[in-house]
Amino acid sequence: MDIKRVAIDAVTETIVMTVVHMDYKGQVAKRINEKMPLAQVKGFRKGAVPKDLVEKQYGREIKKEEVKKVVDLALERYIQSERLNLLGTPLPKVNEELDWSAEELTFEFEIGLVPSFELDLDAKNDIVKYVVTADDKLIDGQVARIQKQFGTAIPQDAVEANSDIKGVFTNEAEGIGNTTTITLDIFKDKATADKFIGKKVGDVVTVNTSGLFEDDHQLMDYLKVGHDNVHGLAIDVDFTIEAITVSEPAELNQELFDKLFGEGNVASLEDLKAKIKEDAESQFAQQADQKLLGDVTEFLIENTKFELPSEFLKKWLQTVGEKKLSPEEAEVEYARSEKGLRFQLIEGKALAQNDIKITFEDLKTFTAKNIRVQMAQFGQTNPTDEEVQGIVARVLSNQDEVKRLSDQVVAEKLLELFKEKANPTTKEVTYDEFIAASYGE
């Protein structure tokens, strides 16, 4: 058998395989002999059919089957021996005119190669690592929310300026149907708030989303509208009132502090504010890390140039999956997934270039840390190592969970690498400033 590669371009090649009679004749002969006792040809008893007739009736299909086995095995071994790093899987070129009676049979397979490229993590950039602080406005607001949440809700007959109004925002055409609780101070325009004054349970108030709030992003919270849709959204929504109450704030006393944070952990308003600040900034740090990871990802995708075997991958996409794609559908799918593929290659390069490996011990440690955090959220602050490791073992026995957690470990290691190598500029901001920066506004 002769195997060679023919370059189409830098990342696409054709593997050409020439199969000769010696490569498959022994196995074909064996299959013919095995077939003879079972062969049935009109005019002959079963098992008494002459060999030449068995070959004539079954030989062509047997030859095709055995040649395919030879070709598939040779292709697999060739890819391994040449250490070819492929994108997708080899695509056989269809040859409708192949002469199966010929002594030599030629088969061609198109392959897409992982591109060779340089990754410069130290490249000059304008990436910002945000340090998000909890300012007095945020802390005081959270104190007020705690007092309200644990206060006493007193029912009202009609909406007043200080009412808490539970209801449903709806717009059937836009698929909006979100139950929420509002206060009248959330609205940008006093005229909108005035529409609610005096309304009772069961009444419907219609408002327009254009300029409804000071910040259009609040539509995401109250109407559950996606971020891409909030800007410039100008539709009428109905708010159907389900309950009207006024809140008598809870007293900030030791009973409330112990209920929220455990006995003796918070003893004063100052302690409460310090605890709110600590918890908030811990959450903000996670959000800031995710933004940093996303920003570095975008920078590397935009600034790391390499060619992909795009035409090959579009053809390959038509052949995989339960539903075969048309050329037009494959074009759309490739456009949708190209950026993700580019980062997947960049990610692999970054890990290899910095000799970062993900071990099973890394996975166990990461999983145990997550489990301890989750248990603490449900009041189990001091689980034993035996308890935690038992849960870890159960979680890691699920292959889907292993894949999900492995991806998180990779992201964590990449984040630490990017913090070190990308050398981002550190900037301290409030949470409101961070949100504005996150959405580019």
Backbone torsions as a table, in degrees:
resi	resn	phi	psi	omega
1	MET	NA	138.6	178.1
2	ASP	-113.9	129.7	179.1
3	ILE	-128.9	132.8	176.9
4	LYS	-146.3	162.2	178.0
5	ARG	-113.3	139.3	178.1
6	VAL	-122.6	121.1	-177.6
7	ALA	-73.7	133.2	171.6
8	ILE	-95.2	-46.9	171.2
9	ASP	-152.7	-166.4	-173.4
10	ALA	-64.0	-25.4	-175.1
11	VAL	-125.7	9.7	178.4
12	THR	-133.8	132.1	179.9
13	GLU	-137.8	166.9	172.8
14	THR	-119.4	129.3	172.4
15	ILE	-92.9	121.8	-179.0
16	VAL	-108.0	123.0	-178.0
17	MET	-119.8	126.0	175.8
18	THR	-109.1	115.6	-177.4
19	VAL	-102.3	129.1	179.6
20	VAL	-108.3	168.6	-174.2
21	HIS	-55.1	-38.3	-176.5
22	MET	-64.0	-23.2	-176.9
23	ASP	-70.7	-22.8	-173.1
24	TYR	-136.9	-6.9	-170.6
25	LYS	-64.0	-37.2	-179.2
26	GLY	-61.8	-43.7	-178.9
27	GLN	-71.4	-34.9	177.2
28	VAL	-64.0	-45.7	179.6
29	ALA	-60.0	-41.6	178.8
30	LYS	-61.7	-43.2	179.9
31	ARG	-65.8	-36.5	178.0
32	ILE	-63.5	-45.1	179.8
33	ASN	-61.9	-38.8	179.0
34	GLU	-68.0	-28.8	-176.7
35	LYS	-78.7	-27.7	-171.8
36	MET	-56.9	-44.9	-180.0
37	PRO	-66.8	-16.1	-176.3
38	LEU	-105.6	-11.7	-173.8
39	ALA	-65.8	142.0	177.9
40	GLN	-127.0	115.5	178.4
41	VAL	-130.8	133.4	-177.1
42	LYS	-56.2	131.1	178.9
43	GLY	99.1	-7.2	-179.8
44	PHE	-128.1	146.4	174.6
45	ARG	-70.0	151.1	176.5
46	LYS	-58.8	127.8	-178.6
47	GLY	90.2	-6.7	-178.9
48	ALA	-115.0	19.7	-179.7
49	VAL	-79.5	130.3	177.8
50	PRO	-58.0	148.2	-174.8
51	LYS	-60.5	-38.3	-177.9
52	ASP	-64.7	-32.7	177.2
53	LEU	-72.8	-35.9	176.2
54	VAL	-63.0	-43.4	178.9
55	GLU	-63.1	-40.1	-178.8
56	LYS	-65.3	-40.3	-175.0
57	GLN	-81.6	-37.7	-172.0
58	TYR	-115.7	-13.0	-171.0
59	GLY	-60.2	-41.2	-176.1
60	ARG	-62.8	-46.8	-178.9
61	GLU	-67.8	-38.8	177.5
62	ILE	-63.0	-42.0	179.1
63	LYS	-60.9	-44.7	179.3
64	LYS	-59.1	-44.8	-178.6
65	GLU	-63.8	-43.6	-177.2
66	GLU	-72.8	-35.8	176.5
67	VAL	-64.0	-41.4	178.8
68	LYS	-60.5	-42.5	178.2
69	LYS	-61.2	-44.1	-179.9
70	VAL	-62.4	-45.7	-177.9
71	VAL	-65.2	-45.8	-178.8
72	ASP	-60.8	-44.7	-179.2
73	LEU	-66.8	-43.4	-179.7
74	ALA	-64.0	-39.1	179.3
75	LEU	-64.2	-45.6	179.2
76	GLU	-60.2	-45.8	-178.5
77	ARG	-67.6	-36.0	-179.7
78	TYR	-65.6	-43.7	179.4
79	ILE	-61.9	-39.9	178.6
80	GLN	-68.0	-45.8	-176.5
81	SER	-67.0	-34.6	179.2
82	GLU	-84.9	-4.6	-179.3
83	ARG	52.6	48.4	179.8
84	LEU	-78.6	128.0	179.1
85	ASN	-98.7	102.7	-169.5
86	LEU	-99.3	151.8	165.1
87	LEU	-106.4	127.5	-174.3
88	GLY	73.1	-163.8	179.1
89	THR	-123.6	156.8	-178.3
90	PRO	-56.0	138.6	178.3
91	LEU	-106.9	117.6	178.4
92	PRO	-69.9	136.7	174.7
93	LYS	-84.1	125.2	-177.4
94	VAL	-74.4	128.4	177.7
95	ASN	-123.1	94.5	-177.6
96	GLU	-66.8	-19.6	-175.5
97	GLU	-100.1	13.0	-179.5
98	LEU	-60.4	127.4	-180.0
99	ASP	-92.6	100.9	-175.7
100	TRP	-70.9	-10.3	178.3
101	SER	-88.4	-7.0	-177.1
102	ALA	-70.1	153.4	178.5
103	GLU	-69.6	-33.2	178.7
104	GLU	-117.3	133.9	179.1
105	LEU	-120.1	129.9	-178.0
106	THR	-111.5	131.5	179.0
107	PHE	-125.7	143.3	-179.7
108	GLU	-126.2	140.3	178.6
109	PHE	-131.0	127.8	176.0
110	GLU	-87.8	137.5	-180.0
111	ILE	-130.8	148.7	173.8
112	GLY	-108.6	131.8	-175.3
113	LEU	-103.9	145.4	171.6
114	VAL	-64.7	126.4	-175.9
115	PRO	-70.0	153.3	173.4
116	SER	-93.1	129.9	-179.0
117	PHE	-154.9	162.1	177.3
118	GLU	-100.2	139.5	179.0
119	LEU	-116.9	117.5	-178.2
120	ASP	-109.1	94.8	179.5
121	LEU	-74.1	-17.3	-179.1
122	ASP	-92.0	6.3	-175.5
123	ALA	-59.3	145.8	179.0
124	LYS	-60.7	135.7	-177.7
125	ASN	-150.4	170.8	176.6
126	ASP	-115.1	31.9	-178.6
127	ILE	-73.3	139.4	-179.0
128	VAL	-113.0	132.2	172.1
129	LYS	-100.1	110.6	-175.0
130	TYR	-84.6	135.6	169.7
131	VAL	-109.9	109.4	-171.8
132	VAL	-95.8	123.7	-179.0
133	THR	-105.9	150.8	175.3
134	ALA	-92.4	109.1	-178.4
135	ASP	-84.1	174.5	-176.7
136	ASP	-59.4	-37.8	-179.1
137	LYS	-59.9	-45.8	-179.0
138	LEU	-66.9	-43.4	-177.5
139	ILE	-65.7	-45.9	178.9
140	ASP	-62.5	-38.5	177.5
141	GLY	-62.6	-39.1	179.3
142	GLN	-68.9	-37.6	175.7
143	VAL	-59.9	-45.5	179.4
144	ALA	-62.2	-39.2	179.6
145	ARG	-65.8	-38.7	177.9
146	ILE	-62.9	-45.2	179.6
147	GLN	-61.5	-38.4	-179.4
148	LYS	-71.0	-44.3	-177.7
149	GLN	-61.1	-38.9	-176.5
150	PHE	-102.1	9.8	177.4
151	GLY	-82.3	-170.6	-178.7
152	THR	-104.0	124.0	178.9
153	ALA	-89.0	119.6	-178.2
154	ILE	-106.7	120.0	-178.2
155	PRO	-62.1	146.5	176.6
156	GLN	-125.1	152.1	178.7
157	ASP	-78.5	-33.9	-176.4
158	ALA	-142.7	157.7	-177.5
159	VAL	-70.4	132.5	172.4
160	GLU	-120.6	175.7	-174.3
161	ALA	-60.4	-30.5	-176.5
162	ASN	-102.6	17.3	-175.4
163	SER	-76.1	150.8	165.0
164	ASP	-98.9	124.7	-172.8
165	ILE	-119.0	114.2	176.3
166	LYS	-93.0	135.8	179.3
167	GLY	-172.4	-169.8	-175.6
168	VAL	-124.6	123.6	170.0
169	PHE	-83.1	128.3	-179.9
170	THR	-137.0	144.9	166.3
171	ASN	-153.6	100.7	-172.0
172	GLU	-60.1	-40.1	-177.4
173	ALA	-62.8	-34.3	-178.4
174	GLU	-95.4	3.2	178.9
175	GLY	71.3	25.9	-179.4
176	ILE	-94.9	130.0	177.5
177	GLY	-162.9	75.2	-172.2
178	ASN	-119.2	125.4	175.8
179	THR	-84.2	131.0	-177.5
180	THR	-155.1	171.8	174.9
181	THR	-119.0	130.6	-177.2
182	ILE	-122.9	160.4	167.2
183	THR	-122.6	156.8	-171.9
184	LEU	-72.5	-16.6	-179.7
185	ASP	-77.0	-3.3	179.3
186	ILE	-77.5	-20.0	-174.7
187	PHE	-80.9	142.3	-179.4
188	LYS	-70.0	-37.8	-173.0
189	ASP	-106.6	126.9	179.1
190	LYS	-60.2	-31.1	-179.9
191	ALA	-62.2	-34.1	177.2
192	THR	-67.4	-44.8	179.1
193	ALA	-61.1	-39.2	-178.2
194	ASP	-63.2	-24.7	178.4
195	LYS	-60.7	-26.6	-175.2
196	PHE	-87.7	-24.1	-175.3
197	ILE	-58.6	129.0	178.4
198	GLY	86.3	-7.9	-179.8
199	LYS	-71.7	155.0	-177.6
200	LYS	-119.4	171.3	177.6
201	VAL	-58.3	131.6	-178.2
202	GLY	98.6	-19.3	177.7
203	ASP	-70.3	153.6	179.1
204	VAL	-119.3	128.2	177.0
205	VAL	-113.5	126.5	179.9
206	THR	-101.3	128.9	178.6
207	VAL	-131.2	160.6	176.6
208	ASN	-104.0	140.7	-175.3
209	THR	-72.6	-18.2	-178.7
210	SER	-68.0	115.2	-180.0
211	GLY	67.3	22.5	-177.2
212	LEU	-66.4	-39.1	-179.1
213	PHE	-120.4	166.2	175.6
214	GLU	-60.8	-36.3	-177.7
215	ASP	-124.3	121.5	-179.7
216	ASP	-57.2	-23.7	-179.8
217	HIS	-63.3	-20.4	177.9
218	GLN	-65.1	-19.8	174.4
219	LEU	-61.5	-29.8	178.5
220	MET	-64.9	-37.5	-177.2
221	ASP	-78.2	-47.9	-171.8
222	TYR	-86.3	-29.8	-178.5
223	LEU	-112.5	-6.9	-176.5
224	LYS	58.3	43.3	175.3
225	VAL	-91.1	138.6	-179.8
226	GLY	-65.8	153.4	-176.6
227	HIS	-58.7	-38.0	-177.8
228	ASP	-65.9	-16.1	-174.9
229	ASN	-105.5	-8.9	-170.4
230	VAL	-74.9	-32.5	-173.5
231	HIS	-76.7	123.6	179.4
232	GLY	79.5	5.5	179.5
233	LEU	-66.9	125.3	-178.5
234	ALA	-136.5	83.0	179.2
235	ILE	-133.7	155.6	174.0
236	ASP	-82.6	136.9	174.1
237	VAL	-128.1	143.4	177.3
238	ASP	-96.2	136.3	173.3
239	PHE	-113.5	111.3	179.4
240	THR	-94.3	118.9	-175.0
241	ILE	-77.3	127.4	-179.6
242	GLU	-109.7	-29.0	179.9
243	ALA	-157.8	146.5	178.4
244	ILE	-129.8	123.6	179.0
245	THR	-138.8	165.3	169.3
246	VAL	-125.1	138.9	-173.2
247	SER	-98.2	129.2	171.2
248	GLU	-95.2	110.1	-171.6
249	PRO	-56.8	143.8	176.1
250	ALA	-70.5	148.3	177.5
251	GLU	-75.9	137.1	177.9
252	LEU	-82.7	87.5	-178.0
253	ASN	-128.4	178.0	-175.6
254	GLN	-63.1	-33.6	178.8
255	GLU	-60.7	-44.0	179.0
256	LEU	-68.2	-42.2	-179.6
257	PHE	-60.3	-44.3	-179.2
258	ASP	-66.2	-36.2	179.0
259	LYS	-64.4	-37.8	-176.6
260	LEU	-80.8	-41.3	-167.6
261	PHE	-124.7	7.1	-177.5
262	GLY	90.8	154.8	-172.7
263	GLU	-62.0	125.4	172.8
264	GLY	79.2	-1.5	-177.3
265	ASN	-79.4	-26.6	176.9
266	VAL	-131.9	130.3	-173.5
267	ALA	-126.0	-1.0	-177.2
268	SER	-157.8	170.6	175.9
269	LEU	-61.4	-38.2	178.9
270	GLU	-64.2	-41.2	176.2
271	ASP	-62.8	-41.5	-179.7
272	LEU	-60.8	-46.3	-179.7
273	LYS	-64.7	-37.8	178.8
274	ALA	-64.9	-39.7	179.9
275	LYS	-67.8	-42.3	177.1
276	ILE	-60.0	-43.6	-179.3
277	LYS	-62.9	-44.4	-179.8
278	GLU	-62.4	-48.9	-178.0
279	ASP	-65.3	-42.8	-178.6
280	ALA	-63.9	-45.2	-176.9
281	GLU	-70.0	-26.9	173.9
282	SER	-66.1	-42.7	177.0
283	GLN	-67.3	-40.4	179.9
284	PHE	-62.8	-36.8	-179.6
285	ALA	-62.2	-38.4	177.6
286	GLN	-65.6	-42.1	178.8
287	GLN	-65.7	-39.1	179.7
288	ALA	-66.4	-37.0	177.3
289	ASP	-64.1	-40.7	178.9
290	GLN	-64.7	-38.9	177.3
291	LYS	-65.8	-41.8	178.7
292	LEU	-60.7	-45.5	179.1
293	LEU	-60.3	-43.5	178.5
294	GLY	-64.7	-41.1	-178.8
295	ASP	-67.1	-41.6	178.4
296	VAL	-66.8	-39.7	177.2
297	THR	-57.1	-49.8	179.8
298	GLU	-61.1	-41.7	-179.5
299	PHE	-62.0	-44.9	-177.8
300	LEU	-67.9	-39.1	178.3
301	ILE	-63.0	-42.8	-177.3
302	GLU	-72.6	-28.9	-171.0
303	ASN	-111.0	-2.4	175.6
304	THR	-103.7	106.1	-172.5
305	LYS	-95.3	126.8	171.5
306	PHE	-157.7	156.3	-177.7
307	GLU	-91.0	137.7	174.0
308	LEU	-106.5	150.4	175.2
309	PRO	-75.7	67.2	-169.1
310	SER	-61.5	-45.6	-177.7
311	GLU	-65.2	-40.0	176.3
312	PHE	-61.4	-46.0	-176.6
313	LEU	-64.9	-34.4	176.9
314	LYS	-65.2	-39.3	176.9
315	LYS	-68.6	-40.6	-179.3
316	TRP	-63.2	-40.0	179.9
317	LEU	-60.6	-25.5	179.5
318	GLN	-72.6	-16.6	-173.0
319	THR	-104.6	-13.3	-174.1
320	VAL	-103.6	161.9	179.1
321	GLY	87.5	162.1	-178.8
322	GLU	-66.2	-38.5	179.9
323	LYS	-101.9	118.4	178.9
324	LYS	-70.4	136.5	-177.7
325	LEU	-92.9	147.7	171.3
326	SER	-76.8	163.7	176.5
327	PRO	-55.0	-37.9	-179.5
328	GLU	-68.4	-41.7	178.8
329	GLU	-66.8	-38.8	178.4
330	ALA	-64.6	-36.7	177.7
331	GLU	-60.9	-45.4	-179.8
332	VAL	-65.6	-43.9	-179.0
333	GLU	-64.2	-39.3	179.1
334	TYR	-64.7	-44.4	179.2
335	ALA	-60.4	-37.7	-179.4
336	ARG	-68.9	-34.2	-171.9
337	SER	-103.0	-5.4	-173.4
338	GLU	-60.9	-46.0	-177.7
339	LYS	-61.1	-41.8	178.5
340	GLY	-62.8	-39.8	178.1
341	LEU	-64.6	-42.8	179.3
342	ARG	-59.8	-44.4	-179.4
343	PHE	-69.8	-33.0	176.7
344	GLN	-58.3	-41.6	178.4
345	LEU	-69.9	-40.6	178.1
346	ILE	-63.7	-42.5	178.7
347	GLU	-59.2	-48.3	178.7
348	GLY	-60.2	-40.4	178.8
349	LYS	-64.6	-42.8	-179.5
350	ALA	-62.3	-42.9	179.9
351	LEU	-65.8	-45.4	-178.8
352	ALA	-67.7	-42.2	-176.2
353	GLN	-63.2	-29.4	-178.5
354	ASN	-108.6	14.6	176.1
355	ASP	52.2	44.8	178.4
356	ILE	-97.2	123.4	179.6
357	LYS	-123.0	145.4	177.7
358	ILE	-100.6	113.4	-179.2
359	THR	-99.1	165.1	177.8
360	PHE	-65.7	-30.7	176.7
361	GLU	-66.0	-38.2	174.8
362	ASP	-58.3	-44.1	-177.6
363	LEU	-65.2	-42.9	179.1
364	LYS	-64.3	-42.7	-179.6
365	THR	-64.2	-44.4	179.9
366	PHE	-63.5	-43.3	-179.6
367	THR	-64.6	-42.9	179.5
368	ALA	-62.1	-41.0	178.8
369	LYS	-61.4	-45.5	179.4
370	ASN	-63.0	-40.5	-179.2
371	ILE	-64.8	-40.5	178.5
372	ARG	-62.6	-40.3	178.2
373	VAL	-63.3	-45.1	-178.8
374	GLN	-65.1	-39.8	179.6
375	MET	-66.3	-37.0	178.8
376	ALA	-63.7	-35.4	178.9
377	GLN	-64.5	-24.2	178.7
378	PHE	-103.5	19.4	173.4
379	GLY	89.1	-1.6	178.4
380	GLN	-93.8	85.9	-171.7
381	THR	-85.4	-18.3	-177.3
382	ASN	-132.3	60.1	177.1
383	PRO	-69.3	150.4	178.3
384	THR	-75.5	158.4	176.6
385	ASP	-58.9	-36.9	-179.2
386	GLU	-63.4	-42.0	178.0
387	GLU	-62.1	-46.9	-177.4
388	VAL	-64.6	-45.9	-177.3
389	GLN	-66.9	-29.8	175.5
390	GLY	-64.6	-42.0	177.8
391	ILE	-67.9	-40.8	178.0
392	VAL	-56.6	-45.8	-179.1
393	ALA	-60.7	-42.2	180.0
394	ARG	-66.7	-42.8	-179.3
395	VAL	-62.7	-44.5	-175.3
396	LEU	-79.6	-0.8	173.1
397	SER	-83.0	-9.2	178.4
398	ASN	-98.0	116.0	-175.0
399	GLN	-63.9	-33.6	177.4
400	ASP	-64.6	-39.9	177.8
401	GLU	-67.7	-38.8	178.0
402	VAL	-59.5	-44.5	179.2
403	LYS	-63.2	-45.9	-178.7
404	ARG	-62.5	-46.1	-178.1
405	LEU	-70.4	-35.1	177.4
406	SER	-61.5	-41.7	177.4
407	ASP	-61.0	-37.6	179.4
408	GLN	-69.5	-37.2	177.6
409	VAL	-65.1	-42.5	177.2
410	VAL	-59.7	-46.0	-179.8
411	ALA	-60.9	-39.3	179.8
412	GLU	-65.5	-43.5	-179.8
413	LYS	-68.9	-38.2	177.2
414	LEU	-64.4	-39.5	179.3
415	LEU	-59.8	-45.9	178.8
416	GLU	-63.5	-38.9	178.3
417	LEU	-64.6	-44.9	-178.3
418	PHE	-65.5	-37.5	177.7
419	LYS	-60.4	-38.6	-178.4
420	GLU	-76.4	-46.9	-170.8
421	LYS	-85.2	-40.7	-173.7
422	ALA	-74.1	-18.9	176.7
423	ASN	50.1	57.4	-178.6
424	PRO	-70.1	157.9	175.6
425	THR	-78.9	129.4	179.9
426	THR	-87.0	133.1	-179.5
427	LYS	-138.1	126.8	179.3
428	GLU	-90.0	129.1	-176.9
429	VAL	-140.7	162.2	170.1
430	THR	-79.1	169.9	-179.8
431	TYR	-65.2	-39.5	178.1
432	ASP	-61.4	-40.8	178.8
433	GLU	-67.0	-35.7	178.9
434	PHE	-66.0	-42.9	178.6
435	ILE	-61.4	-43.2	178.7
436	ALA	-61.6	-42.3	179.4
437	ALA	-68.2	-34.5	-177.9
438	SER	-65.8	-34.3	-178.4
439	TYR	-101.6	11.7	174.7
440	GLY	67.1	33.2	-177.8
441	GLU	-132.6	NA	NA
